[in-house]
Amino acid sequence: MSRGNSGLINKTLAVYAKDMRLEFRTKYAINAILLFGISTLAVVSFSLGQSGLSPQLLAALFWVVMFFSAMSGLAQVFIREEEAGTSLALKLSADPEPIYFGKLFFNLTLMCIMTFVITPVFFIFTDAPTDNIPVFFVILILGVFCLCAATTLVAAIIARASVKGALFSVMSFPIMLPLLMVLVKGSEKALKNQPITEIATELQFLVSFTVIMIVLSSLLFKFVWQD
């Protein structure tokens, strides 16, 4: 491994470790994400009951909850730096690239924690079919990567705005709309017990979306961060 790659990895891990220490000290983002997701699922479940919702509605409900849960906490990775006044020190201590990847991995960790909690609760509250759960999990894993890849750069953009929370959802939604449509369609097919070969188009889109968003975001982040 070259010295440049080693330095990038070490700095990325340092940024990631710093954010994890701060998060486990305050638990703000984790609590916001989990409370929103679980309370939303509980309200919907008690309102509709386990009345045999169609796979399409179940898939739409799941990803709407995942999207808005993510919106409630993922922006904190940059907002916290601005509110604490530590963004300047971070700019002086690390290049934009390791900062971006460190924040991306932090958001990915939050999303994984959210997924591990919300997904079982979703299947319990809605009585969704579990016959094709491995295929559903493949879509879920790719969807988590897509959500993080699409929102980390947006979080950096809105961190300096005065109305941060609302602006994060508004700016993220146009980027996320085609992604959410594909995720709902793929999840619907999985809940209908269709084989993974029938979801190949959706899987290809999700992989391409993740790669494109990470590459573009890593290239654009230095202009956003240093502005």
C-alpha positions in Angstrom: 0.0 0.0 0.0 1.4 3.4 -1.0 2.1 6.1 1.7 -0.7 8.3 0.2 -3.3 5.6 0.5 -2.2 4.7 4.0 -2.4 8.4 5.0 -5.9 8.7 3.6 -7.1 5.6 5.4 -5.6 6.7 8.7 -7.1 10.2 8.5 -10.5 8.8 7.5 -10.5 6.4 10.4 -9.5 9.3 12.7 -12.4 11.4 11.6 -14.7 8.4 11.9 -13.5 7.6 15.4 -13.9 11.2 16.5 -17.5 11.3 15.3 -18.3 7.9 16.9 -16.9 9.1 20.3 -19.0 12.3 20.2 -22.2 10.4 19.1 -21.9 7.8 21.8 -21.4 10.6 24.3 -24.5 12.5 23.3 -26.5 9.8 21.4 -28.5 12.6 19.7 -28.5 11.2 16.1 -29.1 7.6 17.1 -32.0 8.5 19.4 -33.6 10.8 16.9 -33.4 8.1 14.1 -34.6 5.2 16.2 -37.4 7.1 18.0 -38.8 8.5 14.8 -38.7 5.1 13.0 -40.2 3.0 15.8 -42.9 5.6 16.7 -43.9 5.9 13.1 -44.2 2.2 12.6 -46.1 1.8 15.8 -48.6 4.5 14.9 -49.2 3.1 11.4 -49.5 -0.4 12.8 -52.1 0.6 15.5 -54.0 2.7 12.9 -54.2 0.0 10.2 -53.8 -3.1 12.2 -52.3 -6.2 10.7 -55.0 -6.1 8.0 -53.1 -7.8 5.2 -51.6 -4.8 3.4 -50.5 -5.4 -0.2 -46.7 -5.9 -0.9 -46.7 -2.6 -2.7 -48.0 -0.7 0.3 -45.8 -2.6 2.7 -42.7 -1.7 0.6 -43.7 1.9 0.3 -44.3 2.1 4.0 -41.0 0.6 4.8 -38.9 2.9 2.7 -40.9 6.0 3.6 -40.1 5.3 7.3 -36.4 4.6 6.4 -36.1 7.8 4.4 -37.6 10.1 7.0 -35.8 8.4 9.9 -32.6 9.0 8.0 -33.5 12.6 7.5 -34.0 13.1 11.2 -30.4 12.3 12.1 -27.9 12.0 9.3 -27.4 15.8 8.9 -26.0 16.0 12.4 -22.6 14.7 11.2 -21.9 18.2 9.8 -24.4 20.4 11.8 -22.6 19.4 15.0 -19.3 20.7 13.6 -20.8 24.1 12.7 -22.7 24.4 16.0 -19.7 23.5 18.1 -17.4 25.7 16.1 -15.0 22.9 15.3 -15.3 22.9 11.5 -12.3 25.3 11.1 -10.1 23.1 13.2 -11.2 20.1 11.2 -10.4 21.9 7.9 -6.9 22.7 9.2 -6.2 19.2 10.5 -7.3 17.0 7.5 -7.9 17.2 3.8 -11.5 17.2 2.4 -11.2 13.6 1.1 -10.7 11.8 4.4 -13.3 14.1 6.1 -15.9 13.1 3.5 -15.2 9.4 3.8 -15.0 9.6 7.6 -18.4 11.3 7.7 -19.8 8.8 5.1 -18.7 5.8 7.2 -20.2 7.4 10.3 -23.6 7.9 8.5 -23.4 4.4 7.3 -22.9 3.2 10.9 -25.9 5.1 12.0 -28.0 3.7 9.1 -26.9 0.1 10.0 -27.9 0.6 13.6 -31.2 2.0 12.5 -31.7 -0.9 10.0 -31.0 -3.6 12.6 -33.7 -2.1 14.9 -36.4 -0.9 12.5 -36.4 -3.9 10.1 -37.5 -6.5 12.7 -40.0 -4.1 14.2 -41.4 -3.5 10.7 -42.0 -7.2 10.1 -43.5 -7.7 13.5 -45.9 -4.7 13.4 -47.0 -5.2 9.8 -47.0 -9.0 9.5 -45.1 -8.7 6.2 -44.3 -12.0 4.5 -40.8 -13.4 5.2 -40.7 -16.2 2.6 -38.1 -14.3 0.5 -36.3 -12.5 3.3 -32.7 -13.0 1.8 -33.6 -11.1 -1.4 -35.3 -8.4 0.7 -32.1 -8.1 2.7 -30.0 -7.7 -0.4 -32.2 -4.8 -1.5 -32.1 -3.4 2.0 -28.3 -3.4 2.2 -27.9 -1.7 -1.1 -30.6 0.8 -0.2 -28.7 1.7 3.0 -25.6 2.4 1.0 -27.6 4.5 -1.5 -29.2 6.6 1.3 -25.8 7.4 2.8 -24.1 8.1 -0.5 -26.9 10.5 -1.6 -27.3 12.4 1.7 -23.8 12.9 3.1 -22.9 15.7 0.6 -26.3 17.3 1.0 -25.7 17.3 4.8 -22.4 19.2 4.2 -24.2 21.8 2.0 -27.1 22.6 4.5 -24.9 22.6 7.6 -24.4 26.4 7.3 -28.0 27.2 6.6 -30.2 28.7 9.3 -33.1 26.2 8.8 -31.1 23.1 8.7 -33.6 20.3 9.5 -36.3 21.2 7.0 -33.8 22.1 4.3 -32.1 18.8 4.6 -35.3 16.9 3.7 -36.2 19.3 1.0 -32.9 19.2 -0.7 -32.5 15.4 -0.4 -35.9 14.5 -1.7 -35.4 15.3 -5.4 -32.2 13.2 -5.4 -33.8 10.4 -3.5 -37.1 10.2 -5.4 -35.9 8.0 -8.2 -34.0 5.9 -5.7 -37.0 5.5 -3.5 -39.1 4.4 -6.5 -36.6 1.7 -7.4 -36.3 0.5 -3.7 -40.1 0.3 -3.4 -40.4 -1.6 -6.6 -37.5 -4.0 -5.7 -38.9 -4.6 -2.2 -42.3 -5.2 -3.6 -41.0 -8.0 -5.8 -39.1 -9.5 -2.9 -42.2 -9.4 -0.7 -44.1 -11.1 -3.5 -41.5 -13.9 -3.3 -40.1 -13.3 -6.7 -36.5 -14.7 -7.3 -33.5 -12.4 -7.3 -33.2 -12.8 -11.1 -36.5 -10.9 -11.5 -35.0 -8.0 -9.5 -31.7 -7.7 -11.5 -32.7 -4.4 -13.0 -33.3 -2.8 -9.7 -30.1 -4.2 -8.2 -28.0 -2.9 -11.1 -29.6 0.5 -10.6 -28.8 0.5 -6.9 -25.2 -0.5 -7.4 -24.7 2.1 -10.1 -26.4 4.8 -8.1 -24.2 4.2 -5.1 -20.9 4.2 -7.1 -21.9 7.4 -9.1 -23.0 9.3 -6.0 -19.9 8.4 -4.0 -17.5 9.4 -6.8 -19.4 12.6 -7.6 -19.7 13.5 -3.9 -16.0 12.9 -3.2 -15.1 15.2 -6.1 -17.5 18.0 -5.2 -17.0 17.8 -1.4 -13.8 19.9 -1.4 -15.6 22.8 -3.0 -18.5 22.6 -0.6 -16.3 22.1 2.5 -13.7 24.8 1.7 -16.2 27.4 0.5 
